[in-house]
């Protein structure tokens, strides 16, 4: 069990789902930041170009001012001015005449900028700007490599009268642009780190939550299935919502109920089998002994040359064998009816016709005894949904029992009425009343007063002693009841009540 639990922990789907969700969220976050940076790149370059234009304009104005103040042309800049210009841009700066020739080359001061922004290996390539339109009046910034590698920047230099006297050119311009973007790039990288850290935390939290939300039902289902596998078929999963987890939980519950029902049926079948074997072993012992005794007497009578006694013994043995066969049949029938879910062949049954058939089955016996069987049936009584064969046997048992114990030349009355949603059938005989101490035992197996399984000579009351027990089992299998009352002045009355149900409704007893 410990190894199984360890395997479940190491192979848990929780971490797999969490890893997938967190990876997906981080990937989305990285892609979002990447696309943001990509779309913002052109805007950054545009802003850097504008800033570069403003600085270049300020430097050109400074050159014009300081040159005019000293009345020096662009080809004779002061040393102080050239020194100052080395601190303005991290790229080489050139002063050109109007014909495009280089007057001064000013390299960036090594102590003016961070080492990362000074490229001492760069080879400048001046663009042809003389023929450009508006080159004498406007500032140009080109950060592409279309004209010269590394781009360039140019600004006209004017004298005090506003006439061009030369050009200020920076080439390449990439280090100056990089310097302009340094602060924004630093801020951008800082924001990327913050966003990445925040995204990781949010991804972990959301991943853990959604993974728990998704995996928890699976863990509950897996736990329930594990308990079911251990034989706990009473486990049920709660069904919430109408998603796939709810469908799976409902399917597992239905499966468990079916398995539980099958196991209960097997247990019930085993109980019936064991009970039937016990009953057969116990209840058939006496009839078998009686048959064996009669056969032994028949052999003795034949050896002694007593044919009449021999015939009588054989007849008694045959009679006991018929009783034994009936007893076996009744035991099987009673075991089937007393099962947890008795099998009933339900069909619409007219109560009047059922009573007529039951009276016909005892007509010969009642006629021999001089007993009249009468019926009183309510014409409004509804058709019942029941097993007609079993109900016929129930009524036949009640009528046979009434005829057997009725006084000679008396009446047996069977009546049927419909009261409060139940069909009530009563069988009345005016024979000797059943003593109160024996009344509660009339539905016990083999109860016949002082007679049980054997039949004494001259005892004409045939039967196995299981008729009333079978009748009560039939009534209860239909969800009804069978009761008896007996008084010396009014006779003995067996009353069978059956609920009237719609066709297809379950009629099994609660």
HUMONOR-V829628 format. One line per field, one symbol per residue. phi: phi as a letter, one per 30 degrees, with the letter a starting at -180 (. if undefined). Layout:
# HUMONOR-V829628
phi = ???
This chain:
# HUMONOR-V829628
phi = .dddddddddcddedddddddddddddddddddddddddddddddddddddddddddddddddddddddchcdddbddddddddddccbdcdcbccdddjddcbccddddccbeedcccdcdcdbdddcddddiddbbccbbcdcddbdjiabbbdccddcicdblbcbcadcddddddddedddddddddddddddddddddddddddddddddeedddddddddddddjcdddbcdcbibdddddddddddddddddddddddddddddddddddddddddcddddddddddddddddddddicddddddddddddddddddddddddddddddddddbddbcdadbddddddddddddcddddddciccccbbcddddddccadddddddeddddddddddcdddhcccccbbbcbhibdccbbcbcddddeedcddcdcddidbidcbcdbddidcddkciceddddddddddcicbbbbbbbdccjcbccccbddbddjddcddd
